[in-house]
Amino acid sequence: MDNTLGRHILVEFFGCSSEILNDVISIEEQMVNAAKEAQATVINSTFHHFSPYGVSGVVVIQESHLAIHTWPEYRYAAVDLFTCGTEVDPWIAYDYLKKALEATYGSAMEMKRGAIDLLERVDTKALEIIRKDREDQHTEPRYKRDVWFTDKDENIALSIRHTGNRLYRKKSEYQTVEVLETHAYGKMLTIDNIVMTTEKDEFIYHEMISHVALLSNPKIKKVLVIGGGDGGTIREVLRHEHLEQVTMVEIDENVIEAAKLHLPTISTAFDHPKLQLLIYDGIKYLANCPAETFDLIIVDGSDPLGPAEGLFSASFYQNAYRCLTNDGVLALQSEGPHFNREAFIDLNYCLKNIFGQDQVHCYLAYIPTYPTGMWSFHYASKGSVHPTKDLEESVADAFVTKHDLQYYNSGVHRAAFALPNFVAKMLSK
Ligand code: SPD
C-alpha cells in the first residue's frame, strides 16, 4: 500500500443463498454493513432489483466504493471492493460479505491502483479551498439511501424508489408478499416482485374495477370477488348499499394480513357484515360453484404467473360464465396493452369466445405504478346489460359525490371504453 493510492479487490462469491441474492433490501443492508465494518464512511447507496432475478448496487464511501451484481439463479455474486488510504481494510468487507451472503466459496484478486511512481502530483491548494466551501454548506445527513424496486418483464420496466425498509415479508406456498415504503406513492404491496397496489394511486384501479360494472347494472345484488386480498375492491363494492351479499375468495391469507397491518386505508371493509370471506383457491371455488349464483364476478388477480396463471385460462372463464345469473356481468383486470401484451389480447379473445363477440368490452385506466401506466379491464356481459348504454349518469354522479370518489365519474366511465386505435386494432385480430 506504500506506493499506491488504493486497493481494489475483485471478488467472486459462489454457492450463496439465492434468496439473499435476490433480495434488494438485504443486499443493500449487507453492503452498507460491510463498508461500516471495514471502517469506511458511507456517503450513499444505490440499489436496484431486476425481476425476476438479480440485484445491482453500489455503496459510495468516502474512501471510494463497494459494488455488487448478483445472479441468484447461479447462486453467484460479483463484487468490487475498492478503498483508498490506509484506514479502511477491504478484506474486512470481503469476510463480512462472504458470511452475509452465505457463500460456500469465495475467490478474490487484489490489484493495487494508482502507482505513485507513475503519477505526477499537481498543486492542490485551489482544489482544497473549493472542497472546504462545499463542506461548510453541507447540512444534510451524509448517508443517502437510493434503493429501487423494479417491476419488469424482459423488455420494459417501472422503477419506484423506496426507503429500503421492508415493513412486511412472508413467503407462502403460493408467493412472496411484501410491503415497502416508497417515497412517492406511500406504502406499496408487492407479490413476487410485482406491484399490486400503493396507498397513493390504489383508488384508480379499485374504483374502476368495481363501479363501472355496478353502476351500469343496478340489478346486481350478489357479488363475488376473486383475489383482491388487499381489500381495496371490496371497500369499493361495499359502498353500494343495496347489495345483499359480497363473497370474497382469496387464496393467500398473507395478502390480507399484510394489508390489515400496513394498508389501513385500503383494508377498511374486512369487518363489513355483508362480507363473506373465504381463504381458498378462487379457481376451485368457481369450478364447484352452482350455476347462476352471482350477478357480478370481479377478478382482481395478479399478472399471469404463479397462482394467478389459472385466472387467465378458458376453463376459469367458462366457469365464471356458468356461475353468472342471466343478466350477470364479469369485470376483471386484463393487464396492459403495452405490458403483458399477449395476455391482454388472449384474454379478450378467450372472453369473446365464451360470452360472444358483442358481449365483451375492454376499458382503460391510467395507473402510474403499473409498468407503462396504461392498464386495461374487461367487462363481459352474459345477458343484455351494456356498460355504457345502460349507465344512468345522474345516478352514477350522485354516487360519486356521496362517496367522494377520486377517479371514477360518469364521464370517465364512458371515456374509458373509447379505445385508442392501436388498442382497438390489437383486439380486432
Ligand atoms: N401488474 C399488476 C396487476 C395487479 C392487479 N391486481 C392488483 C390487486 C389490487 N387489489
Residues whose N, C-alpha, C, O or C-beta is under 5 A from the ligand:
A	BS01	SPD	V195 M196 T197 G228 D230 G232 D300 G301 S302 D303 Q333
